[in-house]
């Protein structure tokens, strides 16, 4: 469990540093930096087929940035996907949608100015279970403590195609397959 918490903290720290660097301008050159960023929203279907698996519609929110003078694309993605077994509020392993925190590392495949295609590998972690001792007076956990969360690895890929400022794509992991729509700026 300590390893999973460490991985989650590392993903959060990397995403924070990436946002800080981009907002400070360190990833931008003095020349044209337009149309190197993509922001997307996604929704799709869950890859579940069991009685103890969550069937809620998965969704995602993501951002990618192409580094200047490079075809490398970096980004992050936060999604509601997969099954998290919730044992809080007096429940016993109730299937709920988990949250995943992911890094995107990829490459720009085609860039003709108006048309662009990017492919990225998705690596991250997702919530698998939350558990805590039961409360006897109606709190989520005994003595109103935070529940312990277990994490599992999350792997997949993201493909985005964009024309002018509009982007469409596909996001696939072991937990869900999603269609993406977004903006390139």
The 8 nearest C-alpha neighbors of each residue, nearest first, counted from 0:
[[1, 3, 2, 149, 4, 150, 148, 5],
 [0, 2, 4, 3, 5, 6, 149, 150],
 [1, 3, 5, 0, 4, 6, 7, 150],
 [4, 2, 6, 0, 5, 1, 150, 7],
 [5, 3, 7, 1, 6, 2, 8, 0],
 [4, 6, 2, 8, 3, 7, 9, 1],
 [7, 5, 9, 3, 8, 4, 10, 2],
 [8, 6, 4, 10, 9, 5, 11, 3],
 [7, 9, 11, 5, 6, 10, 12, 4],
 [8, 10, 6, 12, 7, 11, 13, 5],
 [11, 9, 13, 7, 12, 8, 14, 6],
 [12, 10, 8, 14, 9, 13, 15, 7],
 [13, 11, 9, 15, 10, 14, 8, 16],
 [14, 12, 16, 10, 15, 11, 9, 17],
 [15, 13, 17, 11, 16, 12, 10, 18],
 [14, 16, 12, 18, 13, 17, 19, 11],
 [17, 15, 19, 13, 18, 14, 20, 12],
 [16, 18, 14, 20, 15, 19, 13, 21],
 [19, 17, 21, 15, 16, 20, 22, 14],
 [18, 20, 16, 22, 17, 21, 23, 15],
 [21, 19, 23, 17, 25, 18, 22, 16],
 [20, 22, 24, 18, 23, 19, 26, 25],
 [21, 23, 19, 24, 20, 18, 25, 17],
 [24, 22, 20, 21, 25, 19, 26, 18],
 [23, 25, 21, 27, 22, 26, 20, 28],
 [26, 24, 20, 27, 23, 21, 28, 22],
 [25, 27, 24, 21, 66, 20, 67, 28],
 [28, 26, 24, 25, 67, 32, 29, 21],
 [29, 27, 30, 67, 32, 26, 31, 25],
 [28, 30, 27, 31, 32, 24, 67, 26],
 [31, 29, 28, 32, 27, 33, 67, 68],
 [30, 32, 33, 29, 28, 27, 34, 67],
 [33, 31, 30, 35, 27, 34, 28, 67],
 [34, 32, 35, 31, 184, 36, 183, 30],
 [33, 35, 184, 36, 183, 32, 164, 37],
 [36, 34, 65, 33, 64, 32, 184, 37],
 [37, 35, 64, 184, 183, 63, 34, 65],
 [36, 38, 183, 63, 62, 182, 184, 39],
 [37, 39, 62, 182, 181, 61, 183, 63],
 [40, 38, 181, 61, 180, 60, 179, 62],
 [41, 39, 60, 179, 180, 59, 181, 61],
 [40, 42, 179, 59, 58, 178, 177, 180],
 [43, 41, 58, 177, 57, 178, 59, 179],
 [44, 42, 177, 176, 57, 178, 56, 58],
 [43, 45, 176, 175, 56, 57, 177, 46],
 [44, 46, 175, 47, 54, 174, 57, 56],
 [45, 47, 175, 174, 44, 48, 173, 176],
 [48, 46, 45, 52, 49, 54, 53, 174],
 [47, 49, 52, 46, 50, 54, 51, 45],
 [50, 48, 52, 51, 47, 53, 54, 46],
 [49, 51, 52, 48, 53, 47, 94, 54],
 [52, 50, 49, 94, 53, 93, 82, 84],
 [53, 51, 49, 82, 50, 94, 47, 54],
 [52, 54, 82, 94, 95, 55, 96, 81],
 [53, 55, 45, 56, 52, 47, 96, 44],
 [56, 54, 53, 57, 96, 45, 95, 80],
 [55, 57, 44, 43, 54, 45, 58, 42],
 [58, 56, 80, 79, 42, 43, 45, 55],
 [57, 59, 42, 41, 79, 78, 56, 43],
 [60, 58, 78, 41, 40, 77, 79, 42],
 [59, 61, 40, 77, 76, 39, 78, 41],
 [62, 60, 76, 39, 75, 38, 77, 59],
 [61, 63, 38, 74, 37, 75, 39, 76],
 [64, 62, 74, 37, 73, 36, 72, 38],
 [63, 65, 36, 73, 72, 35, 74, 66],
 [66, 64, 72, 35, 71, 67, 73, 36],
 [65, 67, 69, 71, 72, 26, 64, 68],
 [66, 68, 69, 27, 28, 65, 26, 32],
 [69, 67, 66, 70, 28, 65, 71, 27],
 [70, 68, 67, 71, 66, 65, 72, 107],
 [69, 71, 107, 106, 72, 65, 66, 68],
 [72, 70, 106, 69, 65, 66, 105, 107],
 [71, 73, 65, 105, 106, 64, 104, 66],
 [74, 72, 104, 103, 64, 63, 105, 65],
 [75, 73, 63, 103, 62, 102, 64, 104],
 [76, 74, 102, 103, 101, 62, 61, 14],
 [75, 77, 61, 101, 60, 100, 102, 78],
 [78, 76, 100, 60, 99, 59, 101, 61],
 [79, 77, 59, 99, 58, 98, 80, 60],
 [78, 80, 98, 58, 57, 97, 96, 59],
 [81, 79, 57, 97, 96, 78, 98, 174],
 [80, 82, 174, 97, 96, 53, 83, 45],
 [81, 83, 53, 96, 97, 52, 95, 94],
 [82, 84, 127, 97, 128, 95, 96, 94],
 [83, 85, 92, 128, 94, 93, 95, 127],
 [84, 86, 92, 93, 129, 87, 128, 83],
 [85, 87, 91, 130, 90, 92, 129, 93],
 [86, 88, 89, 139, 90, 85, 130, 140],
 [87, 89, 139, 90, 140, 138, 133, 86],
 [90, 88, 87, 133, 86, 91, 134, 139],
 [91, 89, 86, 87, 88, 93, 92, 85],
 [90, 92, 86, 93, 89, 85, 87, 84],
 [93, 91, 84, 85, 86, 94, 90, 128],
 [92, 94, 85, 84, 91, 90, 95, 86],
 [95, 93, 84, 53, 83, 52, 51, 82],
 [96, 94, 83, 53, 82, 84, 97, 93],
 [95, 97, 82, 80, 81, 83, 53, 79],
 [98, 96, 83, 126, 82, 80, 81, 79],
 [99, 97, 79, 125, 126, 78, 80, 96],
 [98, 100, 125, 78, 124, 77, 79, 126],
 [101, 99, 77, 123, 124, 76, 125, 78],
 [102, 100, 123, 76, 122, 75, 77, 121],
 [101, 103, 75, 122, 121, 123, 74, 76],
 [102, 104, 74, 121, 75, 73, 120, 119],
 [105, 103, 73, 119, 120, 72, 102, 74],
 [119, 104, 106, 72, 118, 120, 71, 73],
 [105, 107, 71, 72, 70, 118, 117, 108],
 [106, 108, 117, 70, 109, 116, 71, 72],
 [107, 109, 117, 116, 106, 110, 118, 115],
 [110, 108, 116, 115, 107, 111, 117, 114],
 [111, 109, 115, 112, 114, 116, 108, 107],
 [112, 110, 114, 113, 115, 109, 116, 162],
 [111, 113, 110, 114, 115, 163, 34, 162],
 [112, 114, 163, 162, 111, 115, 110, 161],
 [115, 113, 162, 111, 161, 112, 110, 163],
 [114, 116, 110, 161, 109, 160, 111, 162],
 [117, 115, 160, 109, 108, 159, 107, 161],
 [118, 116, 107, 159, 108, 158, 106, 160],
 [119, 117, 158, 105, 106, 157, 107, 159],
 [105, 120, 118, 104, 157, 156, 103, 106],
 [119, 121, 156, 104, 103, 105, 155, 157],
 [120, 122, 103, 155, 156, 154, 102, 101],
 [123, 121, 154, 102, 101, 153, 120, 103],
 [124, 122, 101, 153, 100, 152, 102, 154],
 [123, 125, 152, 153, 151, 99, 100, 150],
 [126, 124, 99, 150, 151, 98, 153, 127],
 [125, 127, 150, 97, 98, 83, 128, 149],
 [126, 128, 83, 150, 149, 151, 125, 84],
 [129, 127, 84, 83, 149, 148, 85, 126],
 [130, 128, 148, 85, 147, 86, 146, 84],
 [129, 131, 86, 146, 147, 87, 85, 128],
 [130, 132, 146, 140, 87, 147, 133, 86],
 [131, 133, 141, 140, 134, 130, 87, 146],
 [134, 132, 141, 140, 89, 131, 135, 88],
 [133, 135, 141, 140, 138, 136, 137, 139],
 [134, 136, 137, 133, 141, 138, 140, 89],
 [135, 137, 134, 138, 141, 142, 133, 139],
 [136, 138, 135, 134, 139, 88, 140, 89],
 [139, 137, 140, 134, 143, 136, 88, 141],
 [138, 140, 88, 87, 143, 134, 137, 141],
 [141, 139, 134, 143, 133, 138, 144, 131],
 [140, 142, 134, 133, 143, 132, 144, 138],
 [141, 143, 144, 140, 134, 138, 139, 132],
 [144, 142, 140, 141, 138, 139, 145, 134],
 [145, 143, 142, 140, 141, 146, 139, 131],
 [144, 146, 147, 143, 140, 131, 139, 141],
 [147, 145, 131, 130, 129, 148, 144, 140],
 [146, 148, 130, 129, 131, 145, 149, 128],
 [149, 147, 129, 128, 146, 150, 130, 126],
 [148, 150, 128, 127, 126, 0, 129, 147],
 [151, 149, 126, 127, 125, 3, 124, 148],
 [152, 150, 125, 124, 127, 126, 153, 149],
 [151, 153, 124, 123, 125, 154, 150, 122],
 [152, 154, 124, 123, 122, 125, 151, 155],
 [155, 153, 122, 121, 172, 123, 152, 173],
 [156, 154, 172, 121, 171, 120, 173, 122],
 [155, 157, 120, 121, 171, 119, 170, 172],
 [156, 158, 170, 119, 118, 169, 120, 171],
 [157, 159, 118, 169, 168, 117, 119, 170],
 [160, 158, 168, 117, 167, 116, 166, 161],
 [161, 159, 116, 167, 166, 115, 168, 117],
 [162, 160, 166, 115, 165, 114, 167, 163],
 [161, 163, 114, 113, 165, 164, 166, 115],
 [162, 164, 113, 165, 114, 161, 183, 112],
 [163, 165, 183, 182, 162, 184, 166, 161],
 [166, 164, 182, 161, 162, 163, 183, 181],
 [167, 165, 161, 181, 182, 160, 180, 183],
 [168, 166, 180, 179, 160, 159, 161, 181],
 [167, 169, 159, 179, 158, 160, 178, 180],
 [168, 170, 178, 158, 179, 177, 157, 159],
 [171, 169, 157, 177, 176, 156, 178, 158],
 [170, 172, 176, 155, 156, 175, 177, 169],
 [173, 171, 155, 174, 175, 154, 176, 156],
 [172, 174, 175, 154, 155, 46, 171, 153],
 [173, 175, 81, 46, 172, 45, 80, 176],
 [176, 174, 45, 46, 172, 44, 171, 173],
 [175, 177, 171, 44, 43, 170, 172, 45],
 [178, 176, 43, 42, 170, 41, 169, 171],
 [177, 179, 169, 41, 42, 168, 43, 170],
 [180, 178, 41, 168, 167, 169, 40, 39],
 [181, 179, 167, 39, 40, 166, 41, 168],
 [182, 180, 39, 166, 38, 40, 165, 167],
 [181, 183, 165, 166, 38, 164, 37, 184],
 [182, 184, 37, 164, 36, 34, 165, 166],
 [183, 34, 36, 33, 164, 35, 37, 182]]
